[in-house]
Amino acid sequence: MEQLFGALSDVLAGLEPSGETDEALAFIAWGRCAGEQLKTRTKPIEFFEKRLVVAVKDLTWRRNLEELSPQLVAKLNAVLGEGKVRFIEFRIEPSAVQEQVKTAFDVRQRGDVSPSISAAAESISDPSLREKFLDAASICIDSGS
């Protein structure tokens, strides 16, 4: 997959510059570099002038990701080519990431967590608290705790 992505990037580099193509590649690269947890909690929404704009749920996510921004830029440039992304702007747009969060919740409901954890989550009436509970359970399962 790495070779295919690199080859595609090389082929596209030989063509005339296209904002739409660059944006599509940046969005794909974000999905590859962000990892599963970030991929379901963020959404790339715009790419222009070497700036990737990523929607986040709230101020806490924005602050945390701004701290990780240099590492994320380095990862993106390792995939896309040095200097393709110079800055990541994190915008608070909960509605833009809402569908990703819902999809992640649905996937967990289908089997990433045990039935007893899913049942416990269903008993939590506050959707935000339920989401945090399932996130914590999923992280514990992923880390082998």
C-alpha atoms as one frame of an Amber mdcrd trajectory, in Angstrom:
protein
   0.000   0.000   0.000   2.877   2.349   0.855   4.404   1.767  -2.581   1.095
   2.373  -4.325   0.529   5.646  -2.471   4.105   6.788  -3.219   3.782   5.865
  -6.888   0.487   7.705  -7.170   2.022  10.780  -5.567   4.972  10.614  -8.013
   2.674  10.289 -11.027   0.517  13.208  -9.895   3.626  15.327  -9.260   4.414
  15.036 -12.972   1.063  16.523 -13.934  -0.009  20.138 -13.853  -0.777  21.352
 -10.326  -4.394  20.851  -9.327  -5.921  22.153  -6.115  -8.528  19.392  -6.109
  -5.936  16.647  -6.539  -3.675  18.121  -3.864  -6.635  18.375  -1.502  -7.715
  14.775  -2.138  -4.177  13.521  -1.507  -3.884  15.586   1.687  -7.195  14.160
   2.944  -6.079  10.598   2.186  -2.735  11.236   3.850  -4.488  12.604   6.947
  -6.465   9.372   7.231  -3.267   7.334   6.968  -1.200   9.457   9.375  -3.787
  10.330  12.020  -4.428   6.809  13.293  -7.764   5.248  14.146  -8.641   7.354
  17.200  -7.943  10.677  15.468  -9.453   9.571  12.194 -12.817   9.023  13.862
 -12.631  12.245  15.897 -11.463  14.645  13.182 -12.247  15.397   9.569 -10.084
  17.177   7.014 -12.251  19.846   5.404  -9.963  22.024   3.318  -6.455  22.185
   1.852  -4.978  25.300   0.301  -1.631  27.093   0.188   0.040  24.153   1.983
  -2.432  24.511   4.880  -4.577  21.562   5.920  -7.751  22.516   7.769  -9.093
  19.799  10.053 -12.426  19.929  11.882 -12.443  18.955  15.557 -15.211  18.526
  18.091 -14.254  21.102  20.711 -11.605  23.363  22.226  -9.985  20.512  24.152
  -9.381  18.528  20.966  -8.085  21.630  19.206  -5.618  22.442  21.997  -4.321
  18.882  22.219  -3.902  18.526  18.476  -2.210  21.901  18.146   0.466  20.543
  20.486   0.875  17.497  18.221   0.814  19.561  15.044   4.587  19.499  14.323
   4.635  15.696  14.491   1.514  15.444  12.335   2.974  17.815   9.723   6.141
  15.699   9.637   4.101  12.512   9.154   2.042  14.101   6.376   5.151  15.331
   4.583   6.745  11.907   4.880   3.773  10.529   2.946   3.098  13.418   0.549
   6.595  14.761   0.005   8.602  17.301   1.945   7.034  20.738   2.121   3.591
  19.786   0.813   1.979  20.656   4.165   3.364  23.555   6.173   0.582  24.084
   8.688  -2.462  22.324  10.112  -5.310  24.518  11.288  -7.738  22.865  13.692
 -11.232  24.351  13.524 -13.948  23.670  16.030 -16.780  22.292  13.890 -18.610
  19.597  15.849 -21.153  18.981  13.102 -18.382  18.135  10.626 -17.023  15.338
  12.835 -20.342  14.146  14.223 -20.814  11.506  11.517 -17.348  10.046  12.122
 -18.065   9.769  15.853 -21.409   8.088  15.150 -19.727   5.624  12.792 -17.058
   4.829  15.394 -19.790   4.263  17.999 -21.664   1.944  15.629 -18.497  -0.051
  14.920 -17.833  -0.473  18.642 -21.413  -1.604  19.124 -20.867  -4.329  16.506
 -18.108  -6.040  18.439 -15.008  -4.033  19.383 -16.150  -4.109  22.995 -17.744
  -6.944  24.895 -21.524  -7.223  25.084 -21.415  -6.373  28.795 -19.567  -3.110
  28.066 -22.010  -2.281  25.268 -24.921  -2.960  27.611 -23.348  -0.756  30.283
 -22.890   1.994  27.699 -26.542   1.788  26.694 -27.554   2.508  30.277 -25.742
   5.888  30.171 -28.326   8.452  29.116 -25.915  11.328  28.427 -24.585  10.764
  24.850 -21.336  12.598  25.543 -20.633  10.613  28.693 -21.587   7.369  26.912
 -19.138   8.239  24.114 -16.333   8.919  26.619 -17.067   5.653  28.415 -16.833
   3.677  25.160 -13.669   5.560  24.167 -12.034   4.628  27.460 -13.130   1.004
  27.117 -11.898   0.845  23.542  -8.520   2.315  24.492  -8.157  -0.197  27.324
  -8.990  -3.057  24.961  -6.587  -1.722  22.289  -3.747  -1.398  24.794  -4.369
  -4.855  26.228  -5.290  -3.570  29.695
